[in-house]
Amino acid sequence: MDAEIRRCIDRRRGCGYDLRFVAGVNAYKPEEWTDMMDKQKLEHFRKLLETRRLNLRESVARTEEDGRAAQSTDSAQDIADRASSSYQKEFLFARSNNDRQFLQMVEHALSNMTEGTYGECEQCGKEINERRMEAVPWARHCIGCQEKLERGELEPQAQEN
């Protein structure tokens, strides 16, 4: 009986539990079980990021198309039409720029997955909270470091991509 009641420590959360309460305990060794769960989570985040990347690419393409359409307007416009057209071009430029920056962050997170560093804070190296990753899968920093960055207490690191 003692051989069956082995203690397993979840490496990610640091919490302990008895394997006798885990369904299918004989199917996996504790290390394989936690690694499989990590792979499932990683695949979940990969799907979220790839979906977001696809949506952003479509948005950037649409914005570029709208920008080209706005530039091809007739030059014989009155001043109000030119002002409206200018505002629309500026708005499309800002939107396109924001989408491109966002797309860069998503692609950086996907490249971190292939490198095996996804979910680690780029500033302190600690693991980013799973709830934060669920809300912001492209997060580069843990909550503590992000708060310090926003207060100006840390220097932002240059992004490689």
C-alpha positions as a Markdown table, in Angstrom:
| # | Residue | x | y | z |
|---|---|---|---|---|
| 1 | Met | 0.0 | 0.0 | 0.0 |
| 2 | Asp | 2.8 | 2.4 | 0.8 |
| 3 | Ala | 4.3 | 1.9 | -2.7 |
| 4 | Glu | 1.0 | 3.0 | -4.2 |
| 5 | Ile | 0.8 | 6.1 | -2.0 |
| 6 | Arg | 3.6 | 8.2 | -3.4 |
| 7 | Arg | 3.8 | 11.9 | -3.1 |
| 8 | Cys | 4.1 | 14.0 | -6.2 |
| 9 | Ile | 5.0 | 17.6 | -6.3 |
| 10 | Asp | 3.6 | 19.7 | -9.1 |
| 11 | Arg | 6.7 | 21.5 | -10.3 |
| 12 | Arg | 4.7 | 24.5 | -11.7 |
| 13 | Arg | 2.5 | 25.3 | -8.7 |
| 14 | Gly | 4.6 | 23.8 | -5.9 |
| 15 | Cys | 1.6 | 22.1 | -4.4 |
| 16 | Gly | 1.6 | 18.5 | -3.3 |
| 17 | Tyr | -1.0 | 15.8 | -3.7 |
| 18 | Asp | -1.3 | 12.0 | -3.3 |
| 19 | Leu | -1.2 | 10.0 | -6.5 |
| 20 | Arg | -3.9 | 7.7 | -5.1 |
| 21 | Phe | -6.5 | 10.5 | -5.7 |
| 22 | Val | -5.4 | 11.0 | -9.3 |
| 23 | Ala | -7.4 | 9.0 | -11.9 |
| 24 | Gly | -5.3 | 6.6 | -13.9 |
| 25 | Val | -2.3 | 6.8 | -11.6 |
| 26 | Asn | -0.8 | 3.6 | -13.0 |
| 27 | Ala | -0.9 | 4.9 | -16.5 |
| 28 | Tyr | 1.8 | 7.6 | -16.1 |
| 29 | Lys | 4.8 | 8.3 | -14.0 |
| 30 | Pro | 4.4 | 11.6 | -12.1 |
| 31 | Glu | 7.0 | 13.4 | -14.3 |
| 32 | Glu | 5.2 | 12.3 | -17.5 |
| 33 | Trp | 1.8 | 13.3 | -16.1 |
| 34 | Thr | 2.9 | 16.9 | -15.3 |
| 35 | Asp | 4.7 | 17.2 | -18.6 |
| 36 | Met | 1.6 | 16.0 | -20.5 |
| 37 | Met | -0.5 | 18.7 | -18.7 |
| 38 | Asp | 2.1 | 21.3 | -19.6 |
| 39 | Lys | 2.0 | 20.2 | -23.2 |
| 40 | Gln | -1.8 | 20.5 | -23.2 |
| 41 | Lys | -1.6 | 24.0 | -21.8 |
| 42 | Leu | 1.0 | 25.0 | -24.3 |
| 43 | Glu | -1.1 | 23.6 | -27.1 |
| 44 | His | -4.1 | 25.6 | -25.8 |
| 45 | Phe | -2.1 | 28.8 | -25.7 |
| 46 | Arg | -0.6 | 28.1 | -29.1 |
| 47 | Lys | -4.1 | 27.8 | -30.6 |
| 48 | Leu | -5.2 | 31.1 | -28.9 |
| 49 | Leu | -2.1 | 32.8 | -30.3 |
| 50 | Glu | -2.4 | 31.4 | -33.8 |
| 51 | Thr | -6.1 | 32.4 | -34.0 |
| 52 | Arg | -5.2 | 35.9 | -32.8 |
| 53 | Arg | -2.3 | 36.1 | -35.4 |
| 54 | Leu | -4.7 | 35.1 | -38.2 |
| 55 | Asn | -7.2 | 37.7 | -37.1 |
| 56 | Leu | -4.5 | 40.4 | -36.9 |
| 57 | Arg | -3.1 | 39.5 | -40.3 |
| 58 | Glu | -6.6 | 39.8 | -41.8 |
| 59 | Ser | -7.1 | 43.1 | -40.0 |
| 60 | Val | -3.8 | 44.5 | -41.3 |
| 61 | Ala | -4.7 | 43.5 | -44.9 |
| 62 | Arg | -8.1 | 45.0 | -44.6 |
| 63 | Thr | -6.7 | 48.3 | -43.2 |
| 64 | Glu | -4.1 | 48.5 | -46.0 |
| 65 | Glu | -6.9 | 47.9 | -48.6 |
| 66 | Asp | -9.0 | 50.6 | -47.0 |
| 67 | Gly | -6.0 | 52.9 | -46.9 |
| 68 | Arg | -5.4 | 52.4 | -50.7 |
| 69 | Ala | -9.1 | 53.1 | -51.3 |
| 70 | Ala | -8.9 | 56.3 | -49.3 |
| 71 | Gln | -5.9 | 57.5 | -51.3 |
| 72 | Ser | -7.6 | 56.9 | -54.6 |
| 73 | Thr | -10.4 | 59.5 | -53.9 |
| 74 | Asp | -11.1 | 62.2 | -56.4 |
| 75 | Ser | -8.8 | 65.3 | -56.0 |
| 76 | Ala | -11.7 | 67.6 | -56.9 |
| 77 | Gln | -13.1 | 67.5 | -53.3 |
| 78 | Asp | -14.1 | 70.5 | -51.3 |
| 79 | Ile | -12.3 | 71.3 | -48.1 |
| 80 | Ala | -14.6 | 69.4 | -45.8 |
| 81 | Asp | -14.2 | 66.2 | -47.8 |
| 82 | Arg | -10.4 | 66.6 | -47.9 |
| 83 | Ala | -10.4 | 67.1 | -44.1 |
| 84 | Ser | -12.6 | 64.0 | -43.6 |
| 85 | Ser | -10.4 | 62.0 | -46.0 |
| 86 | Ser | -7.2 | 63.2 | -44.2 |
| 87 | Tyr | -8.7 | 62.2 | -40.8 |
| 88 | Gln | -9.7 | 58.7 | -42.2 |
| 89 | Lys | -6.2 | 58.2 | -43.6 |
| 90 | Glu | -4.6 | 59.1 | -40.2 |
| 91 | Phe | -7.0 | 56.8 | -38.4 |
| 92 | Leu | -6.3 | 53.9 | -40.7 |
| 93 | Phe | -2.5 | 54.5 | -40.3 |
| 94 | Ala | -2.8 | 54.5 | -36.5 |
| 95 | Arg | -4.9 | 51.4 | -36.6 |
| 96 | Ser | -2.6 | 49.6 | -38.9 |
| 97 | Asn | 0.4 | 50.6 | -36.8 |
| 98 | Asn | -1.3 | 49.3 | -33.6 |
| 99 | Asp | -2.3 | 46.0 | -35.3 |
| 100 | Arg | 1.3 | 45.5 | -36.6 |
| 101 | Gln | 2.7 | 46.1 | -33.1 |
| 102 | Phe | 0.2 | 43.7 | -31.6 |
| 103 | Leu | 1.0 | 41.1 | -34.3 |
| 104 | Gln | 4.7 | 41.4 | -33.4 |
| 105 | Met | 3.9 | 40.6 | -29.8 |
| 106 | Val | 1.9 | 37.6 | -30.8 |
| 107 | Glu | 4.6 | 36.3 | -33.1 |
| 108 | His | 7.2 | 36.9 | -30.4 |
| 109 | Ala | 5.1 | 34.7 | -28.0 |
| 110 | Leu | 4.9 | 32.0 | -30.7 |
| 111 | Ser | 8.6 | 32.1 | -31.2 |
| 112 | Asn | 9.1 | 31.8 | -27.4 |
| 113 | Met | 7.1 | 28.6 | -27.6 |
| 114 | Thr | 9.4 | 27.1 | -30.2 |
| 115 | Glu | 12.4 | 28.2 | -28.1 |
| 116 | Gly | 10.9 | 26.7 | -24.9 |
| 117 | Thr | 10.8 | 30.0 | -23.0 |
| 118 | Tyr | 7.0 | 30.7 | -23.3 |
| 119 | Gly | 5.5 | 31.7 | -20.0 |
| 120 | Glu | 8.7 | 33.0 | -18.4 |
| 121 | Cys | 9.1 | 36.6 | -17.5 |
| 122 | Glu | 11.7 | 38.3 | -19.7 |
| 123 | Gln | 12.8 | 40.6 | -16.9 |
| 124 | Cys | 13.1 | 38.3 | -13.9 |
| 125 | Gly | 12.9 | 34.8 | -15.4 |
| 126 | Lys | 10.1 | 33.7 | -13.1 |
| 127 | Glu | 7.0 | 31.9 | -14.4 |
| 128 | Ile | 4.1 | 34.1 | -15.5 |
| 129 | Asn | 0.9 | 33.3 | -13.6 |
| 130 | Glu | -1.4 | 31.0 | -15.6 |
| 131 | Arg | -4.4 | 33.3 | -15.1 |
| 132 | Arg | -2.4 | 36.2 | -16.6 |
| 133 | Met | -1.4 | 34.0 | -19.5 |
| 134 | Glu | -5.0 | 33.0 | -20.1 |
| 135 | Ala | -6.0 | 36.7 | -20.2 |
| 136 | Val | -3.0 | 37.9 | -22.1 |
| 137 | Pro | -1.3 | 35.0 | -23.9 |
| 138 | Trp | 1.3 | 37.2 | -25.5 |
| 139 | Ala | 2.4 | 38.6 | -22.1 |
| 140 | Arg | 6.2 | 39.1 | -21.8 |
| 141 | His | 6.4 | 39.9 | -18.1 |
| 142 | Cys | 5.0 | 38.7 | -14.9 |
| 143 | Ile | 2.6 | 41.0 | -13.1 |
| 144 | Gly | 5.2 | 42.4 | -10.7 |
| 145 | Cys | 7.6 | 43.3 | -13.5 |
| 146 | Gln | 4.8 | 44.7 | -15.7 |
| 147 | Glu | 3.7 | 47.0 | -12.8 |
| 148 | Lys | 7.3 | 48.1 | -12.4 |
| 149 | Leu | 7.6 | 48.8 | -16.1 |
| 150 | Glu | 4.4 | 50.8 | -16.1 |
| 151 | Arg | 5.6 | 52.9 | -13.2 |
| 152 | Gly | 8.9 | 53.5 | -14.9 |
| 153 | Glu | 11.0 | 51.6 | -12.4 |
| 154 | Leu | 12.4 | 49.2 | -15.0 |
| 155 | Glu | 13.9 | 49.9 | -18.4 |
| 156 | Pro | 11.9 | 48.2 | -21.2 |
| 157 | Gln | 14.0 | 45.6 | -23.0 |
| 158 | Ala | 14.4 | 45.8 | -26.8 |
| 159 | Gln | 12.4 | 43.2 | -28.6 |
| 160 | Glu | 14.4 | 41.0 | -30.8 |
| 161 | Asn | 11.8 | 40.4 | -33.5 |
